[in-house]
Each structure stands twice: as structure tokens, then as C-alpha cells.
Amino acid sequence: MKLEQLEGKYLLEGSNQDGTNSSYKGILTLKLDETRRVQAHWQIGEQEQFGEGFFKNNILVINFHYFGEDLLVYKGTVVYHCLTKDILDGFWSEEYGNPLYLGGERCTRIKE
């Protein structure tokens, strides 16, 4: 798979890093910047998250951040295995999440 094939919008389904199997849905948008870094934007309900990452050997790694309801900045990392150009399967962890668990995400490209 090539880096340029990652660009686009994905429908995502995920589970939180809390061991309760609580789930969420949203949209992930991936774009390349002028330095060929991957720029990510998640829209999960009213919450927006932003990240920057890199791609090698069908693995996409993104460091992300968002503002919580308490207006603090939360940071984490997500790792996606790019199964195909249309399906990303990943796991994530954030700094204040429960260290006993990992969150998970499955992203499927939205055909435009």
C-alpha cells in the first residue's frame, strides 16, 4: 500500500480504554501535508480530535490530542494496521486512560 492511498474519510467504530466495552462511532479524515506527514481529524459526536503521524510497512502511527470537557488537553497514540486501502484496524492509548486496557478502532473508507 502507498502513503497517498490513505487520504480520505473513514467511518469508525471504536471501544474506549476503560474495560467496560463502551463504544463510539465517528468519522476519521486523513490528509497528507507538504512534508508527507499524515494529518488526522476525528469527529466523534461533538468532540474533535487532531493528530499527526507517519506510515511505514502498512502501519500508520498517529499522535493525537483533544480538549476534554474540563478544557484540559488530553494526548495519546493510535496505531492502525492498514489491512487494505479501505480498512484500518487499530488500537490506542491516552495518557490518562486506564493502563490495564487499550482502546480499539476499526475504520472503513467512505466511498464518495
N, C-alpha and C positions, 0 to 999 in steps of 0.2 A: 504494500500500500504506500502511496505517496502523500507527503505532507499536504499538498494542495487539495487532496480529496476529502480532508477533514472539514473544510469550510462548509457551513450550512446551519440549519436549525434541526434540533432533535427534540422529540417528545421524551421526557424522562419519567421514570418511576423509581423511587428510592425508599430506603429504610434508614431510620435515624440511628445514631451512635449511642443508644441508651438501653439496648437489650430488651425492649418492650415490643419489638416488631412494629412500632408505629411507622406509618408510611406517608409519603407525599408524592405529588405529581407536579410537573412544571415543564418549562421549555429551556433548553440549553442552546445558545448560539455561539458558534466558533468562527473566528476570523483570523487571518494572518496579518501581522503588521509589517512595516517596511524592513524589519530585521528578521523576518520569517519566524517570529515567536507567535505562539498561539494565544489569542486574546479570547477569553471566555466570559460569557454573561449568562447567569441563571436567573430565571424569573419563576419563583415558587410562591404562588399566591401573591401577596402584596410585597414579599421580600425579594430584594435584588441582591445578587452576589456577583463578584467580579474576580477574575483571575488571569494569570499569565503563566504560560507553560511551554514545554518543548516535547518533541516527538522523535522517537527512535525505535526501530525494530517492532513496529506496530504497538508501541506503548506510548501513551500520552500522559504526561505528568503535569498537573496544574496546581500552583499555589494560589489559594483563594482567600478572600476576605469579605466581610459584610458587617453592617451595623445592626446590632441587636435592638430589641425594644427598649433596652436600658441605655441606648445610644453609645455603648461601648463597641469597639471594633473586635470582631472575632476572626481568627485566622485558622487555616487548615490546609491540607493537601489531599488531592484526589488523584488516583491512578486508574486510568482506563486501559483495558486491553481492547484494541480495535479488532474485533472479530471479523468484520467486513467493513467496507466503506460506509455502510448504513447502520451498523450495530456496534455500540461501545458498551463494554461490561466493566464496571469499576467498583472500587471501594475507596472510602475516605475516612479521615480522622481530623478533628479540630482540637485546638489546644485545650479547651475547657470541657471537651466531651469525656464520657466515661472511658478510661483507658482499657477497660476489660472488653470493650466492643469496638467494632468498626461499622461505619455506615456503609450502605451499598447503593449503587445506581445502575440502571440499565437504560440506555439511550438508543432510540430508534429514529433514524432520519425522517424528517417530514418532507415528503415529495411535494415540490411546488409546481 
